[in-house]
Amino acid sequence: MKNIDLRVLAIVSELNRTRSVSQTAENLELSQSAVSMSLAKLRRHFNDPLFVRTSTGMEPTPHAVELIALLQQAEGLLQSALGHHVVFDPRTSDRCFRIHSNDIAQITFLPELMKGLAKVAPNVRIDLHRISDATPRFLESGEADIAIGFIAPMGAGFCQQRLFKDRLVCAVRAGHPRIKKSMDADEYLAEKHIAVTVCGTGHAILEKTLESRRMKRDIGITIPSFLGVAPVLAGSDYVATVPERLAMHISQVMPLNVLPLPVPIAPYLVVQQWHERYTHDPASRWLRALVAELFTSRSATSFGPLATPGLGDGSTLRTQ
């Protein structure tokens, strides 16, 4: 097959239609010698004359008739393939998108996303999974569409887009006997704390910062999810160190005092990541655009704007 290309095969179809070497050459804008040479090549390849001269013109042999039928099928498939354009219509799609994020997303991200979907894609569904060590593998295979959170670069082949900045704050129940509107580092360390062990947030920054300064919190309870923070705060005098966006949501459902973290820690970026295999996939592009529209540059503002040099929003980066 190294010596056979589509142009040579096209001669077979055109000969079958015109039954004339000269007319085939004219229609294909080739010389008659080029058509004759191509026909000779095909005859050698198939070990069959393919077309023979008759009183009515060049007639196909039985083998050529079979070949022409196969070529017509192949031509139809090629035309379909070349004319195929994948489209995604959110208004009619019932696709289920799989998103990996942390449990904060169930409180701060998912409700707003579902509200946005209801307006533009009422039948689209969301399957939310927790970020884990397997998340990069799921993104690469297509078993997950995007991952959202405070996520380190996943390596070669992955892309990310900055959505917004968040920062850690302190939260205590309203009416706390010792903590009112402010708290210094000594007071912070003197209290009992809620520790949350979960991936995809800026909490690791806090632990590393405290360790580097040889500071240690008095952990009263360790929980595996931010979903348990509000109930524990409501019934105790513990201090919770949480993302500000989460604190703002909790304060809407229970009396809560939100204070600046007395240990200086820079804001961190929340991003969405995906594998470059799906960068141009229409459905994936649409989902990422919707997420960016809903969440890009929306920073919490209880203590003023989050302005940290060098931390921009909205940029799309490809990991090399």
N, C-alpha and C positions, 0 to 999 in steps of 0.2 A: 504493500500500500504506500510505500515511500514515494513511488513515482506517479501516484494517482491523486489528483486534487479535485476540488469541487468544480473548477472550470472545465476539466476534462469530462467529468460526469455530466455536466450541463449539456455537452455536445450530444450525448445519447438522447436526452429528452428532446432536444431541438430537432435532431434527425428524425426522431419518431413523429414529431409534429409536422415537419416540412417534407420529409422523405426526399430531401435534396441536399447534397453537400454544398452546392453554391449558395442556396438560400440560407442554410444553417450558418455558413460563414458570414453572410451579409447581416443576418439577424444578430449574431453574436459579435459583430465587428471584428472578425478574424479573417485571415487569408484562407483561401481554399486549401492551400498546402498545409497550413496549421491544423485545419480540421482533419485532413487526410492523415497527417502524422499522429494526431491524437487518437483517431479511430484505429490506426494500426497498433498503437500502444495498448488500447483497450482489448483489441483482438488477441494480442499476445498474452495479456494478463488473464483473460477469461478463457483462453484457448477455444475461441468460438468466433466465427465471422461477424456475428451480431447483426449486421445489415448486408443484404445482398441486392444486386441490381435486378430489377424485374421490369416488365413492360410498363408498369405504373410508377416506377421510381424505386428508391431504396426501401426494401421491406425488412422488418426485423425478423430474426430467427426466433424459434421458440424460447431459447435461452435469453435472448434480448427482451422478449415480452415479459418474462419473469423479472428480469433485472429492472425494466422500466417501472413495473408495479412497485418494486421495493424502493426505487429512487423517488417515486411520487410520494410514498409514505414518508421517506426521509426528508424530502423537501418541505412537506407540511409540518413536520416536527421542528425543522430548523426555523421556519418562518414563525412558528409559535414561540420558540425559544428566544429568537431575536426581537420579537415584538412584545415579549412578556415584561410588564412593568408591575412590580409589587406595590400595591397601594394599601393604605390603612385608613379606614373611615371610622373615626371614633363615635360618630352618631349612630352607627349601626352595629359596631363590633361588640361581641360578647367575650372578648379575650380576657383571660385571667393573667394579670401581671404578678410576678413573684418578686417581692422586695425584701431585702435583708436589712435590718436595722436593729436598734436596741429598744428596750422596753419604754424608753422615754417617748419614742415615736407613737406608741399607742395613745399617749395623752396629748402630745403637742403637735404631732405631724399628721397622724392618720385622720383625725376628724376634719381638718382643713382640706386634706387631699380628697376625702370622700365628698365633701361639699363641692369642691371644684369639679369632680367627676360627674356629680349629679347634673351639673349645668351643661356639660359638653359631651359627656360619654355615659349616658345613664345605664347602659348594660355592661359596661366594663367592670370587672371584678378584681379585687386585690387579695393576694395571699401573702401575709406578712410573716417573715421568719426572723429569728434572732441571728445577729452577726456571730460567726464562729470562725474557727481556723479553716473550716471547709468552704467558707464564702467565696474565696478566689476561684476555687475549682468549680463551684456552681455557676459563677459568672462566666467562666470560660466555656463551659459546656452548654450554656443557655438555659440551665435549670433555674437560674435566677436572672432577673432583668437588670436590676440596679441594686447597689448597696448605699445606704445613707447613714452618715454619722461622722464622728471624729475618728477617721480611719487613716492609718498610715498607708503610704503608697504600697500597692500590692506587687509591684515588680513589672518586668517587661511585658508589654502587650495590654496593659490596663490604662484607662483614661479616667480622669476625674474633673469635676467642675465644682468650683467653690460656690457654696450657697449663702451661708451667713456666718457671722461670728457669734460665739456665745462665751460666757465666762462663769466661773464658779462663784457662788454666793453662799451665805449662811442663812439658814431658816430655823426659826424657833416658833413655838406656839405663842399666840398672843396671850399675855398674862404670865409669861415666864417670870419666876421670882427674882432672877438676877440680871437677865439680859433684856434691855429695853430697845433703844434706838441705835446703840453702837456697842462695839466690843473690840478690845485690843487683843494682841496675840496671847498675852498671859491669861486673860479671861477665856479666850478660845480654848487654850490647852487645859484649863482647869475644869472644863465641863465634860460630861460624858457625851459620846458621839454615836451617831448612826453611821456605820460603814456599809457602803454598797459595792458589791463585787460584780461588775458587769462590763462587757466589752463595748467599744464604740462610743465612749464618752470621754470627757477630759479628766476623768477621775484619776487616771494614772499619773497625770501631771502633778496633782496634789500630793500623792504619796511620794513621788520622786523629790518634789520640792521640800517637803517636810523632812525627808530622810537626809537631803543634802545640808539642811540647816540643823540637823540633829534635834529635831522637834518630833515629839510623839504624842499622838492623840490618845485619850482614854476611851477605848472603844467599848461601849455598853452593849451594842447589838450589831451583828453583821447579817445583812440580808442580801439575797441574790438578785433583787429587782428594785428599781425605783418605784414600782407600783406600791410597795409596802411602806414608803417613807411617810406619806400623809397620815395613815392610821397610827403609826408609832409616834409621830410628832404630836398628834392630837391628844394622846394619853400619857405623855411623859414630858420631862424637862430636858430631853436630849437635844443636841445640836445636829442638824443635818447640813452637810456641805453638798450642794446640788447645782446643776446648771441653772442659770438665771431664768431661762425660758420655762423650765419646769417649775421653778419656784413661783413664777407669775401665775401659772395655771393652778397650782395648789392653793394659792391665796384667794382664788375665786370661789373655792368651795369650802374653805375653813379659815377661821381667823389666824393669820400668820404674820409674823414680823420677818421681813427680808432685809438682811444687813450685808454690807460689803465684807468680803473675806479679809480678815486682818493680815493674812500672809500674802504678800504681793505675788500674783501669778498672772501672766499675760493671757488675754483672750485666746481662744482656740477656734479653728475653722471647722465648720461642719460642711462636708462635701458629699456629692453623689459620685459613685464610681461604677464603671462598667468595663467590659472587655471590648477591645477595638474590633473584634469580629462583628460586633453588632452596632458599630458606630453609624453605619448608613442604613440599618434596618428601619423601615418606615415606622413600625409600631414602637420600637425602642426609642427612636428619635422623638416621636410624639410624646411619650411618657416623660422623657428627660426634659423636654421643653416645658411641659406642664409643671413639673416639679420646680424647675428654675423660675418660672413665672410666679408661682405661688410663694416661694421661699427665698429667692435670692435677695440678699441685702436687708433682710428683715431682722434686725438685731434688737435684743431686749434693751430697755431704756430706763430702768428704774433708778440707775445711778448715773445717768447721762450717757452720751454716745460712746460707743466702743471704737476708739481710734487708736490703733496700734500700727506704727510705721511698718510698711512692708507686707501687711496682710490685706490684700485686695479681695474683692468678691466678684463672682460671675465668670472668672477665667476658666477656660477648658485646657487641661494639661494632659499630655500623653507621656506615660512613664517609659523611659528608654531602657 
